[in-house]
Amino acid sequence: MPSVNAVCRELEAVFPDFEKWLLHDAIFCKSEGSFTYCGVFLELVHFLSDRPDQPGEVWRKLGNVVEDMAKISSPAKIPRQDDLSEAVELCFLETLGGYPEISENLRPFLSQESLRMLDLDIG
């Protein structure tokens, strides 16, 4: 499983300004300034809410990253809070579902399983 820093680097490859966001605007970090997988993906939702007008190619790249990371899980049989796939599903996709102006841009690039998680927030 990639480290939290490796996940950040992959997301920064799609959104170069995300690194600055994490350094200066982050609110979902631990007291000492580090992040969990969940914290990174919650930050990404807030980052995107300030930047919903991305080109289609950027949404496609993000969709590829999200789908790749959603497939990575810990070997534990019980879901863990620090599990990457759980963070993608619960902290990113389910939360993103509450932001239709963003989620509609990403929707064409997600699998059926990811779309189910995205739609959990819709009442």
C-alpha positions in Angstrom: 0.0 0.0 0.0 1.4 3.4 -0.9 2.2 5.9 1.9 0.1 8.9 2.5 2.9 11.0 1.1 2.9 8.9 -2.1 -0.9 9.4 -2.4 -0.4 13.2 -2.0 2.2 13.1 -4.8 -0.2 11.3 -7.2 -2.9 13.8 -6.5 -0.4 16.7 -6.9 0.5 15.3 -10.3 -3.1 15.9 -11.3 -3.5 19.2 -9.4 -0.1 20.9 -8.9 -1.6 23.5 -6.5 -2.8 20.8 -4.2 0.6 20.8 -2.4 0.3 24.5 -1.5 -3.3 23.8 -0.3 -2.0 21.0 2.0 0.7 23.3 3.4 -1.3 26.4 3.9 -5.1 25.7 3.9 -5.5 22.3 5.3 -7.9 21.7 8.1 -8.1 17.9 8.2 -4.5 17.3 9.4 -3.4 15.8 12.7 -2.1 18.2 15.4 1.5 17.7 14.3 0.6 18.5 10.7 0.6 15.0 9.2 -2.3 13.5 7.3 -4.2 10.2 7.2 -5.5 8.9 3.9 -9.0 10.1 4.9 -7.6 13.6 5.8 -6.0 13.9 2.3 -9.2 13.0 0.5 -11.3 15.3 2.6 -8.9 18.1 1.8 -9.2 17.2 -1.9 -13.0 17.6 -1.7 -12.5 21.1 -0.3 -9.7 21.9 -2.7 -12.0 21.0 -5.6 -15.0 22.9 -4.2 -12.9 26.0 -4.8 -11.9 24.9 -8.3 -14.9 23.1 -10.0 -14.1 24.4 -13.5 -11.3 22.0 -14.4 -10.8 20.8 -18.0 -12.2 17.3 -18.9 -8.7 15.9 -19.1 -8.0 16.8 -15.5 -11.3 15.0 -14.4 -10.3 12.0 -16.4 -6.8 11.8 -14.8 -8.4 12.2 -11.3 -10.9 9.4 -12.2 -8.0 7.1 -13.1 -6.2 7.9 -9.9 -9.3 7.4 -7.8 -10.1 4.1 -9.5 -6.6 2.8 -9.0 -6.5 3.7 -5.3 -10.0 2.3 -4.7 -8.6 -1.1 -5.6 -5.9 -1.0 -3.0 -6.9 -2.4 0.4 -5.2 -3.5 3.5 -4.9 -7.3 4.1 -7.0 -7.0 7.2 -10.4 -8.6 7.0 -12.1 -5.8 9.0 -12.1 -2.4 7.3 -9.6 0.0 8.9 -9.7 3.8 9.1 -6.2 3.9 7.6 -7.1 1.7 4.7 -6.6 3.5 1.3 -9.6 2.1 -0.5 -11.9 2.9 2.5 -10.6 6.5 2.4 -11.3 6.8 -1.3 -14.8 5.4 -0.9 -15.9 7.0 2.3 -13.9 10.2 2.7 -13.7 11.2 -0.9 -16.5 9.7 -3.0 -19.3 9.7 -0.5 -18.4 13.2 0.6 -18.0 14.4 -3.0 -21.6 13.3 -3.6 -22.7 16.2 -1.5 -21.1 18.6 -4.0 -23.0 18.1 -7.3 -21.1 20.9 -9.1 -17.9 18.8 -8.7 -19.2 15.3 -8.7 -21.0 15.7 -12.0 -17.6 16.5 -13.6 -16.0 13.4 -12.3 -19.0 11.0 -12.8 -18.2 10.0 -16.4 -14.8 8.7 -15.4 -15.9 6.5 -12.5 -16.8 2.8 -12.4 -20.2 1.6 -11.4 -18.9 0.7 -7.9 -17.5 4.2 -7.4 -20.7 5.7 -8.7 -22.6 3.8 -6.0 -20.4 5.3 -3.3 -20.8 8.8 -4.9 -24.5 8.5 -4.9 -24.8 7.4 -1.2 -25.0 11.1 -0.2 -27.9 11.8 -2.5 -31.1 11.5 -0.5 
